[in-house]
């Protein structure tokens, strides 16, 4: 079953507006990355309590904690980052959402990623082990500049770690941006995909575009995912106005374009969603 979600901070930093706009478009889950201009891991306990109450009152849930875990240099100290990961796990508990999005560390510019494979795998294995003990599932997202920017390295991490607590958050646009043939990436990783980010990218226009208008082959991927038994969230992360390393923005008006494009793809593919 496909369940719709969205990075609501792409709409607004105001949690009230996030929920209002998502409700208008029939989306009842949030990939929680930020409110009030503050990252999910840096919010106060009071802010978390207020947001959790607001979500419950509106009948909303979270698809995942959209954490920045793994978005540090592979050469940075790991102990401090583990403390940040502990915070992410506590936040997941607070929202009763046993799912956290993670990354596989930035590579030093110009370095061969192979030189850092062992460190990446060791760190990812430690994160997965801790998550498993806490009953939490991690979704490893591919991204430019990260060790797991290409599908081969993502699969290598997942296969080597071999933990049920670690699967893949497939982001088509991010693969397109690094020159990864999208069909090859999907064929390689489809058995490992536990989460799907709806972000499309046009190589000709050199920018993010609504789903189905770029080179991410999103209609075909979603049809194949459902045909082969995908049961999970499909998360809007459009980046239609701003697309930076740690930040994306779409705005309420353009979010309508993104949501309508996704629902049109699902309807045309006779894909049921909620």
C-alpha positions as CSV (number, residue, x, y, z in Angstrom):
1,X,0.0,0.0,0.0
2,X,1.3,3.5,-0.9
3,X,1.0,6.1,1.9
4,X,1.6,9.7,1.0
5,X,4.0,11.9,3.0
6,X,6.0,15.0,2.5
7,X,8.9,17.0,3.9
8,X,6.6,19.7,5.2
9,X,9.3,22.2,5.8
10,X,9.4,22.6,2.0
11,X,6.0,24.3,2.4
12,X,6.7,26.5,5.4
13,X,8.6,26.6,8.7
14,X,5.2,27.3,10.4
15,X,3.8,23.9,11.6
16,X,0.3,25.3,11.3
17,X,0.7,26.1,7.7
18,X,2.5,22.8,7.0
19,X,-0.6,20.9,8.3
20,X,-3.1,23.2,6.6
21,X,-1.5,22.8,3.2
22,X,-0.9,19.1,3.5
23,X,-4.5,18.6,4.6
24,X,-5.7,20.5,1.5
25,X,-3.8,18.0,-0.7
26,X,-4.9,14.9,1.2
27,X,-1.5,14.1,2.7
28,X,-1.7,13.0,6.3
29,X,2.0,12.1,7.1
30,X,5.1,14.3,7.5
31,X,8.8,13.4,7.0
32,X,9.8,15.5,10.0
33,X,12.9,17.6,9.2
34,X,12.3,21.1,10.7
35,X,9.8,23.6,12.1
36,X,10.4,27.2,13.3
37,X,13.6,27.2,11.3
38,X,15.1,24.6,13.6
39,X,16.3,21.1,12.7
40,X,14.2,18.3,14.2
41,X,17.2,17.2,16.4
42,X,17.6,20.7,17.9
43,X,14.1,21.5,18.9
44,X,13.3,21.9,22.6
45,X,11.3,19.4,24.5
46,X,8.4,21.9,24.7
47,X,8.5,22.4,21.0
48,X,8.3,18.7,20.4
49,X,5.4,18.3,22.8
50,X,3.5,21.1,21.1
51,X,4.1,19.7,17.7
52,X,3.2,16.1,18.7
53,X,-0.1,17.4,20.1
54,X,-0.8,19.4,17.0
55,X,-0.1,16.3,14.8
56,X,-2.5,14.2,16.9
57,X,-5.2,16.8,16.9
58,X,-5.0,17.0,13.1
59,X,-4.9,13.2,12.6
60,X,-1.4,13.2,11.3
61,X,1.5,10.8,11.6
62,X,5.2,10.8,10.7
63,X,6.6,8.7,7.9
64,X,10.1,9.1,9.4
65,X,12.4,11.4,11.3
66,X,14.2,13.3,8.5
67,X,17.4,13.4,10.4
68,X,20.8,14.8,9.2
69,X,22.6,11.7,10.7
70,X,25.5,10.8,8.4
71,X,25.8,14.3,7.0
72,X,29.2,14.9,8.3
73,X,32.6,14.3,6.8
74,X,33.9,10.7,7.1
75,X,37.0,12.2,8.6
76,X,35.1,14.0,11.4
77,X,35.0,12.4,14.9
78,X,32.2,9.9,15.2
79,X,31.6,9.8,19.0
80,X,29.9,13.3,19.0
81,X,27.8,12.1,16.1
82,X,26.7,9.0,18.0
83,X,25.4,11.3,20.7
84,X,23.4,13.1,18.0
85,X,22.1,9.8,16.8
86,X,21.0,9.0,20.4
87,X,19.0,12.2,20.2
88,X,17.4,11.1,16.9
89,X,16.4,7.8,18.5
90,X,14.8,9.6,21.5
91,X,12.9,11.9,19.1
92,X,11.6,8.8,17.2
93,X,10.4,7.4,20.5
94,X,8.7,10.6,21.4
95,X,6.6,10.5,18.2
96,X,6.2,6.7,18.2
97,X,7.8,6.7,14.8
98,X,10.4,3.9,14.6
99,X,11.9,5.2,11.2
100,X,14.8,7.5,10.7
101,X,16.4,8.8,7.5
102,X,20.2,8.7,7.5
103,X,23.2,9.3,5.1
104,X,26.6,7.7,4.5
105,X,29.0,10.6,5.1
106,X,30.7,13.2,2.9
107,X,33.8,12.3,1.1
108,X,36.8,14.7,1.1
109,X,36.8,16.4,-2.3
110,X,39.0,14.6,-4.8
111,X,39.4,11.5,-2.7
112,X,38.7,8.0,-4.0
113,X,35.6,6.9,-2.1
114,X,37.2,3.4,-2.0
115,X,39.8,4.7,0.4
116,X,37.0,5.4,3.0
117,X,34.9,2.3,2.4
118,X,35.9,0.5,5.6
119,X,35.2,3.6,7.8
120,X,31.8,4.1,6.2
121,X,30.8,0.5,6.6
122,X,31.9,0.3,10.2
123,X,30.0,3.5,11.1
124,X,26.9,2.4,9.3
125,X,27.1,-1.0,11.0
126,X,27.3,0.6,14.4
127,X,24.3,2.9,13.6
128,X,22.3,-0.1,12.4
129,X,23.2,-2.2,15.4
130,X,22.1,0.5,17.8
131,X,18.9,1.1,15.8
132,X,18.1,-2.6,15.8
133,X,18.4,-2.8,19.6
134,X,16.0,0.2,19.9
135,X,13.5,-1.3,17.4
136,X,14.1,1.4,14.9
137,X,14.5,1.1,11.1
138,X,17.0,3.3,9.3
139,X,16.5,4.5,5.7
140,X,19.8,5.2,3.9
141,X,19.4,8.0,1.4
142,X,21.6,8.5,-1.7
143,X,23.0,12.0,-2.2
144,X,25.6,13.9,-4.2
145,X,29.0,14.1,-2.4
146,X,28.0,11.3,0.0
147,X,29.8,7.9,-0.1
148,X,26.5,6.3,-1.1
149,X,25.9,8.7,-4.1
150,X,25.9,5.8,-6.6
151,X,23.8,2.7,-6.5
152,X,26.8,0.3,-6.4
153,X,28.1,1.8,-3.2
154,X,24.7,2.0,-1.6
155,X,24.2,-1.7,-2.3
156,X,27.7,-2.5,-1.0
157,X,26.8,-0.8,2.3
158,X,23.5,-2.5,2.7
159,X,24.9,-5.9,1.8
160,X,28.0,-5.7,3.9
161,X,26.1,-4.4,7.0
162,X,23.4,-6.9,6.4
163,X,21.0,-5.6,9.0
164,X,17.2,-5.7,8.9
165,X,17.4,-2.3,10.6
166,X,19.0,-0.7,7.5
167,X,17.3,-0.3,4.1
168,X,17.3,2.2,1.3
169,X,15.5,5.5,0.8
170,X,15.5,5.7,-3.0
171,X,15.8,9.3,-4.3
172,X,15.6,9.3,-8.2
173,X,16.7,13.0,-8.6
174,X,19.8,12.5,-6.5
175,X,20.9,9.6,-8.8
176,X,20.2,11.6,-11.9
177,X,22.2,14.5,-10.6
178,X,25.4,12.3,-10.2
179,X,25.0,10.7,-13.7
180,X,23.7,7.4,-12.4
181,X,21.5,5.6,-15.0
182,X,18.2,5.5,-13.1
183,X,17.1,2.1,-14.5
184,X,20.4,0.5,-13.4
185,X,20.1,2.0,-10.0
186,X,16.5,0.7,-9.6
187,X,17.3,-2.8,-10.8
188,X,20.3,-3.0,-8.4
189,X,18.5,-1.7,-5.4
190,X,14.8,-2.5,-5.8
191,X,15.0,-5.4,-3.3
192,X,16.5,-3.1,-0.7
193,X,14.1,-0.1,-1.1
194,X,12.1,0.5,2.0
195,X,11.3,4.2,1.4
196,X,10.8,6.3,-1.7
197,X,11.4,10.0,-2.1
198,X,9.6,11.7,-4.9
199,X,12.0,14.2,-6.3
200,X,12.6,14.6,-10.0
201,X,15.5,16.3,-11.9
202,X,15.7,17.5,-15.5
203,X,19.2,17.2,-16.9
204,X,18.3,19.5,-19.8
205,X,17.0,22.2,-17.5
206,X,19.6,21.5,-14.8
207,X,16.9,21.8,-12.0
208,X,14.4,19.9,-10.0
209,X,10.9,19.6,-11.6
210,X,7.6,18.0,-10.6
211,X,7.5,14.3,-10.6
212,X,7.3,12.8,-14.1
213,X,8.7,15.9,-15.8
214,X,12.3,15.0,-15.4
215,X,14.7,12.1,-16.0
216,X,13.9,10.1,-12.8
217,X,11.4,7.8,-14.5
218,X,9.2,8.1,-11.5
219,X,6.0,6.8,-13.1
220,X,7.7,3.7,-14.2
221,X,9.5,3.2,-10.9
222,X,6.4,3.5,-8.9
223,X,4.4,1.1,-11.1
224,X,7.2,-1.4,-10.8
225,X,7.5,-0.9,-7.0
226,X,3.8,-1.6,-6.5
227,X,3.9,-4.5,-8.9
228,X,6.7,-6.1,-6.9
229,X,5.0,-5.6,-3.6
230,X,6.2,-2.3,-2.3
231,X,4.4,-1.4,1.0
232,X,5.5,1.9,2.4
233,X,5.7,5.7,2.1
234,X,6.1,7.8,-0.9
235,X,7.5,11.1,0.3
236,X,7.3,14.4,-1.6
237,X,10.6,16.2,-1.4
238,X,10.2,18.5,-4.5
239,X,13.0,21.1,-4.1
240,X,11.2,23.2,-6.8
241,X,12.4,26.6,-5.6
242,X,15.6,26.0,-3.6
243,X,17.8,22.9,-3.7
244,X,20.9,23.1,-1.4
245,X,23.0,20.5,0.4
246,X,21.1,20.6,3.6
247,X,18.0,22.5,2.6
248,X,15.2,22.4,0.1
249,X,12.2,24.7,-0.4
250,X,9.1,24.6,-2.6
251,X,6.5,26.9,-1.0
252,X,2.8,26.4,-0.7
253,X,2.0,27.4,-4.3
254,X,4.5,25.2,-6.0
255,X,3.9,22.4,-3.5
256,X,0.4,22.2,-5.2
257,X,2.2,21.5,-8.5
258,X,4.3,18.8,-6.8
259,X,1.4,17.1,-5.1
260,X,-0.9,17.2,-8.1
261,X,1.9,15.7,-10.3
262,X,2.4,12.8,-7.9
263,X,-1.3,12.1,-7.6
264,X,-1.7,12.2,-11.4
265,X,1.0,9.6,-11.8
266,X,-0.6,7.4,-9.2
267,X,-4.1,7.8,-10.8
268,X,-2.8,7.1,-14.3
269,X,-1.0,4.0,-13.1
270,X,-4.2,2.8,-11.2
271,X,-2.1,2.8,-8.0
272,X,-4.1,3.0,-4.8
273,X,-2.8,5.4,-2.2
274,X,-3.8,6.9,1.2
